[in-house]
């Protein structure tokens, strides 16, 4: 029964969460409270204790990591021709500059748009996507298999959120 509840809570919180990139901390905190309440419900614990370890047991990523996951997955689909063309046109591979730079050898990096100076512009997929993608480890960015990419990405975000598995 808890597996069904965990899956339902997991999918409901993920609905359209890619739109929340760069959202105010207050809004993210509200969603995190919903996830925490769902976690307590699944475990039958209503005390106001820390739920981090319970979320970890359920393999729930925190809300901010879930948003990053969704954006990175959309970028993956764009660069692997698995997304609609209107989304694919928003992300471009980084083009080498005139002078040789360390990053020129990494074909997995994306071109970033540095011309945006407004906070709302930073939330746009064509700005936030490449920013998040470029900070992923190269071993994740170089994946071409979607299942492997998802697994590596979730593991990476999980370890970033909770620390390495002990």
Secondary structure, DSSP 8 states (H G I E B T S, - for coil): -HHHHHHHHHHHHHTTGGGGTT--HHHHHHHHHHHHHHHHHHHT--S----HHHHHHHT---HHHHHHHHHHHHHHHHHTT-S-HHHHTT--B----SS--GGGG-TT-B-------SHHHHTSHHHHHHHHHHTS-HHHHT--SHHHHHHHHHHHHHHHHH-S--
